[in-house]
Amino acid sequence: MSLITEADSVEYLTFAHGQDVFPNNSFSVKLMHFKVVELIDAAAINSTAVRLDWVMHVSVTEKYVEGLYVRYRDVSANSQQYNIMTVLNPSIESHVVANLKKYTKYEFFLAPFYQTLEGQPSNSKIVQTYEDATIMYNMHTWLQSFE
């Protein structure tokens, strides 16, 4: 006696090694072929950190998004190399990226993932971190000495 009915069966996408690793249902198709995450805002919160806000276009109950990759690069230096962070809780919709360079432009985008498969990347946003507050304070003090 089989416990799996025809309604319960799903097709699987088969990859190079012949291993079925990803169910071919509406959730997986959505992850692989449509942008399921949208980067809403990227805002500097101090001289070395940026807050990212996004919205997921899938329900948190759709189990085929395990997390998000946050990719970012230094645009000021014309870098083509992206740094990567992993957000493992797909139900949150913001994250702070810290330890960035001061007064530097960065490009950010997100990509959902399930196991070893990566979905469509989000739109990108460019944001510049603030100048160092200490430098600004010292410059303000220096300029006041001429008054």
C-alpha positions as CSV (number, residue, x, y, z in Angstrom):
1,M,0.0,0.0,0.0
2,S,1.4,3.4,-1.0
3,L,1.0,6.4,1.1
4,I,1.8,8.8,-1.7
5,T,-1.1,9.6,-4.0
6,E,-0.9,11.0,-7.5
7,A,-1.9,14.4,-6.1
8,D,1.1,14.2,-3.8
9,S,3.7,13.4,-6.4
10,V,5.9,16.0,-7.9
11,E,8.4,16.1,-10.7
12,Y,12.1,16.7,-9.9
13,L,14.6,18.7,-11.8
14,T,17.5,16.4,-12.7
15,F,21.0,17.8,-12.8
16,A,24.3,16.7,-14.4
17,H,25.0,13.8,-12.1
18,G,21.5,12.4,-12.6
19,Q,20.4,13.2,-9.1
20,D,17.0,14.6,-8.4
21,V,17.6,17.5,-6.1
22,F,14.9,20.1,-6.5
23,P,11.2,19.5,-6.8
24,N,9.7,21.0,-10.0
25,N,6.6,22.5,-8.5
26,S,5.2,26.1,-8.5
27,F,7.5,27.2,-5.7
28,S,10.7,25.9,-7.2
29,V,9.8,27.3,-10.6
30,K,9.1,30.6,-9.0
31,L,12.5,30.6,-7.2
32,M,14.4,29.7,-10.3
33,H,12.6,31.7,-13.0
34,F,11.1,34.8,-11.3
35,K,12.4,37.5,-9.0
36,V,11.0,36.4,-5.6
37,V,12.9,39.1,-3.6
38,E,12.9,42.9,-4.2
39,L,15.5,45.2,-2.6
40,I,13.4,48.1,-1.4
41,D,16.0,50.3,0.2
42,A,19.7,50.5,1.0
43,A,20.6,53.3,3.5
44,A,23.8,54.2,5.2
45,I,23.3,54.2,9.0
46,N,26.8,55.4,9.9
47,S,30.2,55.6,8.3
48,T,30.7,51.8,8.2
49,A,27.3,50.2,8.0
50,V,24.3,50.0,5.6
51,R,20.8,48.8,6.3
52,L,19.1,46.8,3.6
53,D,15.3,46.4,3.4
54,W,13.6,44.0,1.1
55,V,10.3,42.3,0.4
56,M,9.8,38.6,-0.4
57,H,7.3,37.8,-3.2
58,V,6.7,34.4,-1.8
59,S,5.0,33.2,1.4
60,V,7.2,32.3,4.4
61,T,5.4,29.0,4.3
62,E,6.9,28.2,0.9
63,K,9.7,25.9,2.0
64,Y,11.9,26.4,-1.0
65,V,13.6,29.5,0.2
66,E,16.1,28.6,2.9
67,G,17.8,32.0,3.0
68,L,19.3,34.9,1.1
69,Y,22.7,35.7,-0.2
70,V,23.6,39.4,0.2
71,R,26.2,40.4,-2.4
72,Y,27.9,43.7,-2.4
73,R,30.9,45.4,-4.0
74,D,32.9,48.6,-3.7
75,V,31.8,50.7,-6.6
76,S,34.2,53.6,-5.7
77,A,37.2,51.4,-6.5
78,N,35.6,49.9,-9.7
79,S,35.8,46.5,-8.1
80,Q,34.1,43.6,-10.0
81,Q,34.6,41.3,-7.0
82,Y,31.5,40.8,-4.8
83,N,31.6,40.1,-1.1
84,I,28.9,37.7,0.1
85,M,26.9,37.3,3.3
86,T,24.2,34.7,4.1
87,V,20.9,35.5,5.8
88,L,19.5,32.2,7.0
89,N,16.1,33.4,8.2
90,P,13.9,33.9,5.1
91,S,11.1,35.5,7.1
92,I,13.1,38.6,8.1
93,E,13.1,41.5,5.6
94,S,16.1,43.6,6.7
95,H,19.8,43.2,7.5
96,V,22.6,45.5,8.5
97,V,25.9,45.1,6.6
98,A,28.7,46.3,8.9
99,N,32.5,46.7,8.6
100,L,32.4,48.7,5.4
101,K,34.8,51.4,4.3
102,K,34.0,55.0,5.3
103,Y,32.7,57.3,2.6
104,T,32.6,54.6,0.0
105,K,29.9,53.8,-2.6
106,Y,28.6,50.2,-2.6
107,E,26.3,48.2,-4.8
108,F,24.1,45.7,-3.1
109,F,21.7,42.9,-4.4
110,L,20.1,39.8,-2.9
111,A,19.6,36.3,-4.2
112,P,17.3,33.6,-2.6
113,F,18.6,30.1,-2.3
114,Y,17.5,26.6,-1.6
115,Q,20.2,24.0,-0.7
116,T,22.8,24.5,-3.4
117,L,20.5,26.2,-5.9
118,E,20.3,30.0,-6.3
119,G,17.3,31.9,-7.5
120,Q,17.0,35.0,-9.6
121,P,18.9,38.0,-8.2
122,S,17.0,41.1,-7.0
123,N,17.3,44.5,-8.3
124,S,20.4,46.4,-7.1
125,K,20.9,49.5,-5.1
126,I,23.9,51.8,-4.8
127,V,24.5,53.6,-1.5
128,Q,27.5,55.6,0.0
129,T,28.6,55.2,3.6
130,Y,28.9,58.4,5.6
131,E,32.1,60.3,6.2
132,D,33.8,59.6,9.6
133,A,32.0,61.6,12.2
134,T,35.3,62.3,14.0
135,I,36.8,63.9,10.8
136,M,33.6,66.0,10.3
137,Y,33.8,67.2,14.0
138,N,37.5,68.1,13.7
139,M,36.8,70.0,10.5
140,H,33.9,71.9,12.0
141,T,36.1,72.8,15.0
142,W,38.9,73.9,12.7
143,L,36.6,76.1,10.7
144,Q,35.2,77.7,13.8
145,S,38.7,78.8,14.8
146,F,38.7,81.2,11.9
147,E,35.5,83.0,13.0
